Amino acid sequence: MEHPVMLLVWILEKLGFGHFAHEYPHLVYSWFFALVLIVVGRLATRNVTMIPGKLQNVFEAIVEGLGNFQDSIMGRRGRPFFPLVCTMFFFVFCCNFNGLVPGSLSPTSNLNTTLAMALIIVGTTHLTGIRMHGFHYIKHFMGPSPILAPLMMPVEIISHTARILSLSLRLFGNIMGEDLVVAILFMLGGQYFLPLPMMFLGLFTGFLQAFIITLLGMVYITEALEPAH
């Protein structure tokens, strides 16, 4: 299946990177948004003042809101994980909305992108648990009683593995389905503004999916911080 015309792919094709861009368009857009977030974040914090400008004001409001929400979920022990939580939210948020822009696509509509983020979240969860509790972290997988350990451990291992599938497939399925519906509506009646209702719904679902993956990441890491009972 041929890829639709995409602006960044077209630019890279003119620069001599057409084969790579056509083969991995989702990777191209992922790198693009990573770069955009780095540049915008740098511009917003370059001249931090007591009387903030517009860009600093917007970022302060968003970051403060995310920080307060994280504190309500994780407590003060979760503060070291705020850079991960904040970056994950901004990245997914931007990627989800990009599919609504003509001549572009959502990197999160590709399973490789969502799987990579799921592995980061689950990997961070278990590394945090090992760092906090050492060998005793294994108690999280053994259930409330040692007698139940042979039964509970396989169940818990399957459950934690399923988190990777859940995180990656949920985000991928929602964004991929949304992009496909918008594309079909454009083909059927783009000149009659038929896709507009779906695009407005996409604004809400894009934010919601970014919120959900961020929330689940906070919940999983909080569970790893808690001692096993």
N, C-alpha and C positions, 0 to 999 in steps of 0.2 A: 504493500500500500504506500503510495507516495505521500510525503508530508505536505501539508498546506504551506502556502507562502508565508514565511515568518521573517520578521525584520532582521533579527540578530543573525539568523542563518544566512540570509541574503548578504549581509555585511561581511560575515566571515568568508562566504564564498568568493566575494570580490577580493578579499585579502589573501586568497589562496588556501583557505582552510575549509573548503566546501565539503570534502568527503567526511571529515570529522564532524562538522556541524550537522550534516544530514543524517549521520549515523547516531549521534548523541545530542539531539536538540534539547532534551530535558537537562542534560548535564550543562550545556551552554547557558541555559537560563538560570540554573541553580547557581553557577559561578557568577553570573551577572548580578543576581539579587544579593549574593554574599558581598560582592564588591560595592553595590549601592548602599547596603546597610553600613558597611565600614566607613564609606565616604560621608554619608549623612550623619552618622554617629560622631565622626570626627568634627564635622562642621558645627554640630550642635553643642559640642563640648570644648571647642577651641578657645572661645572667649566667654567663659562662664562668669556672669556678673550677678550682683545682688538684685539688679533690676533686669530680669531676663528679657531677651528679644522674643520674637514670635516663634522661631524654631526651637529655642531653648525652652520656652514656655510649653509648647506642645509635648516635647519629649519628657519634660519634668512631670507633667500631668499623667502621661501614660506610664512612665516608669514608677512613679509614686503609687498609682493605682494598682499596678502589678505587684509592687512590693508589699502593699497593705494586704492584698489578696493572698499572697504567698505566706505572709505571717499568720493569717487566719487559718491556713491549712497546715503549715509545717512548723510554726513557732519560730523563735529566734535561732534555733539550731539549723534552720534551713537557709539562713542568710548566705553561707558560702556557695549555695547552689543557684543563687539569683542570676548570675551571668548566664548560666545554661538555660534557665527557665525563660528569661527575658529574650535571649537570642532565638530560642526555639519558637516562641510566640511570634516575634516579628518576622522571622523567616517564613514560617508556614502561612502567616497572614498575607504577606506580599505574594507568595507563590500561588496561593489559592485565588486571589483576585486577578492575577495576571491572565488567566484563561478567559476573562471577560473582555480583554483588550484585543481588538482586531489585529491580525498579523502577529499574534503571540500565542503562547500556550502556558499551562500551569505545570511547573516541574513536579508538583505533587500528584498529577494525574498519571505519573509513571511509578510503577511498583518499586523500582530500584531506589528512587528518592525516599519514599515513605519507609521502605525497609531499612535504609541506612539510618533514618532518624529513630526508628523503633529500636534498632540495635544500640544506638547511643544511649537512649533512655534506660533500657533494660540493663545494658552493661554498666552504666553509672550506678544503677540501683544495687547491683550485686557487689561491685567494687566498694561502694559506700558501706554496705553491710559487713564485708570482710574487714575493712579498715576500722570500723567502729567496734566490732565484736570479736574479731579474729576467728579462731576455729569454732567458737561458740555460735557463730552465725548459722551453722548447720542446724541448730535447734529450730530455726524458722521453718525447716522442712520436715520436722519430725513429729509435729502435732503436740497436743497437750499432755500426752502420756507416753513414756518409753515403750509401753506395750503396743501402742498403735504405730510406732515408728516404721516397721516394715510395710505397713499399709499406706501410711500417710506420705512417706517420702516419694514413692513413684507418682502419687497423685499431685503433690506439690511441684515436682519437677515438670510434669506435663502442664500444670497450671501456669507456671512461670514461662515455659516455652510458648504457651498459647498467647501470652501477653504480646510477644513479638508479632504473631500473626494478627492479633486483634488490632494493635496499634497501626500496623502497616496497611492491612486490608480495609479497615474502616475509612481511613483518610483517602486512600487510593480509590476505593469504590465510589465514595461520595463525590469527589472532585472529577473523576473520570466520567461518571454518569452525568454530572451537571454540564461538563464541557461538551459531551456528545449531544445532549438535548439542545443546547444553545446552537451548536453547529447545524443540527438537523432543522431547527426552526429558521435559521438564516437561509438555508437552501430552499425551504418551502415558502417562506414569505418574508424575507429580510426587508424587502422594499416597503412592506406594509407594517413595519415595526413589530412584527409578531414575536421576536425573541425578547422584547423589553421586559415583560412580566417575569420571565425566567431569569433574566439578568439581574433584576431587582432582588429576586429570591436568592440568587447566587451571592449577592453582597452579604446577606444574612448568614447563609450556610458556610460561606468562606470564613467569616469571623467565628462562627460556632465551632467549626472543625479545628481552627487554631486554638480556641479556648479549651476544647475537650482534650486534645493531645497534651496541652500544657498542664491541665488539671490532673490528668492521669499520671503524667510524669512526676508531679509533686506528690501525689498519693503514694506511688510506688516507692519513691525515695524515702518518704516519711515512714513507711512500713519497715524499710531496712534500718532506719535510725533507731526504731524502737527495740528494746530487748525482747527476746522470745519468751513467751509465757508457757 
